[in-house]
């Protein structure tokens, strides 16, 4: 069993920054992970993913160059640094874990991941 708890969401003005955290517990922190988001009335979409070590990262085109995914093994925590935020980034952000693999193959697909957090709301005002 793996438990994932997101934090760090909030309200920010366009152009601002936020850092989301995803604290993991229950198993050795050596699996692939990702961030997804879901805006009201829309499907959940992929944001960013990293492999077990954090050395291999992958981003959605919509956030490339603005968001950075990382992980800290000493704290069993994954992060999403979000800069230059836009109103269209408003959504509930979820972290996810693929506990079967250190590197996911279809890492932009939500079905790849077997554990999910409860989500944290990010609202960007214009």
C-alpha positions as CSV (number, residue, x, y, z in Angstrom):
1,X,0.0,0.0,0.0
2,X,1.1,3.5,-0.8
3,X,-0.4,6.7,0.6
4,X,0.0,10.0,-1.3
5,X,-0.8,13.4,0.2
6,X,-0.6,16.5,-1.8
7,X,-0.2,20.0,-0.4
8,X,0.8,23.5,-1.5
9,X,-2.2,24.5,-3.6
10,X,-3.8,27.9,-3.3
11,X,-4.8,31.1,-5.0
12,X,-2.2,33.0,-6.9
13,X,-2.3,35.8,-9.5
14,X,-1.3,35.2,-13.1
15,X,2.4,35.2,-13.5
16,X,3.0,34.0,-10.0
17,X,4.4,30.8,-8.6
18,X,3.4,27.9,-6.4
19,X,5.2,24.7,-5.3
20,X,3.1,21.6,-4.8
21,X,4.3,18.7,-2.7
22,X,3.3,15.1,-2.7
23,X,4.3,13.2,0.4
24,X,4.5,9.4,0.0
25,X,4.4,6.7,2.6
26,X,4.0,2.9,2.8
27,X,6.7,1.6,0.5
28,X,10.2,2.3,-0.6
29,X,10.1,5.5,-2.6
30,X,11.6,3.9,-5.7
31,X,8.8,4.0,-8.3
32,X,7.8,6.3,-11.1
33,X,5.5,9.2,-10.3
34,X,3.5,11.9,-12.1
35,X,1.3,14.9,-11.7
36,X,-2.1,15.2,-13.3
37,X,-4.7,17.9,-13.1
38,X,-8.4,18.3,-13.7
39,X,-10.3,21.5,-14.3
40,X,-14.1,21.8,-13.8
41,X,-16.0,20.1,-16.6
42,X,-12.8,18.7,-18.2
43,X,-11.1,15.4,-18.2
44,X,-8.0,14.7,-16.1
45,X,-4.9,15.6,-18.0
46,X,-1.3,14.8,-17.7
47,X,1.1,17.5,-16.4
48,X,4.5,15.9,-15.7
49,X,6.2,12.6,-14.8
50,X,9.5,11.4,-13.5
51,X,11.3,8.1,-13.1
52,X,12.3,6.5,-9.8
53,X,15.4,8.7,-9.4
54,X,14.0,11.9,-10.8
55,X,16.6,12.0,-13.5
56,X,14.2,11.3,-16.4
57,X,11.4,13.8,-16.6
58,X,8.6,14.4,-19.1
59,X,6.2,17.3,-19.5
60,X,3.0,18.2,-21.2
61,X,3.6,20.8,-23.9
62,X,1.3,23.2,-22.1
63,X,3.6,23.4,-19.1
64,X,7.0,22.8,-20.6
65,X,9.4,25.5,-19.6
66,X,7.2,26.7,-16.8
67,X,6.8,23.7,-14.5
68,X,9.5,21.5,-13.0
69,X,9.0,18.1,-11.4
70,X,11.5,16.8,-8.8
71,X,11.7,14.4,-5.9
72,X,13.6,14.3,-2.6
73,X,14.4,10.8,-1.3
74,X,15.3,12.0,2.1
75,X,11.8,13.3,2.6
76,X,9.9,10.7,0.4
77,X,8.4,13.7,-1.4
78,X,7.8,14.7,-5.0
79,X,7.4,18.3,-6.0
80,X,6.0,20.4,-8.8
81,X,7.4,23.9,-9.1
82,X,5.0,26.0,-11.1
83,X,6.2,29.3,-12.5
84,X,4.6,31.9,-14.8
85,X,1.1,30.6,-13.9
86,X,-1.8,31.2,-16.2
87,X,-5.5,31.2,-15.5
88,X,-5.8,28.1,-17.6
89,X,-3.6,26.3,-15.1
90,X,-6.5,26.4,-12.6
91,X,-7.4,22.9,-11.6
92,X,-7.2,20.3,-8.9
93,X,-3.7,18.8,-9.1
94,X,-3.2,15.1,-8.3
95,X,0.0,13.1,-7.7
96,X,0.1,9.5,-8.8
97,X,2.5,6.6,-8.4
98,X,3.3,3.7,-10.7
99,X,4.5,1.2,-8.1
100,X,5.1,-1.5,-10.7
101,X,7.9,0.3,-12.4
102,X,10.8,2.6,-11.8
103,X,10.2,4.1,-15.2
104,X,6.8,4.2,-16.7
105,X,6.3,3.5,-20.4
106,X,3.0,5.2,-21.0
107,X,3.6,7.9,-18.5
108,X,1.1,10.4,-19.8
109,X,-1.8,7.9,-19.4
110,X,-3.7,7.9,-16.1
111,X,-4.3,4.2,-16.3
112,X,-0.5,3.7,-15.9
113,X,-0.7,4.7,-12.2
114,X,-2.1,2.6,-9.4
115,X,-2.1,5.0,-6.5
116,X,-3.4,8.6,-6.4
117,X,-3.6,11.4,-3.9
118,X,-6.7,13.3,-2.9
119,X,-5.7,16.4,-4.9
120,X,-5.0,20.0,-4.1
121,X,-6.7,23.0,-5.6
122,X,-4.7,25.6,-7.6
123,X,-6.5,28.7,-8.7
124,X,-4.9,31.3,-10.9
125,X,-6.6,34.7,-11.1
126,X,-6.2,37.0,-14.1
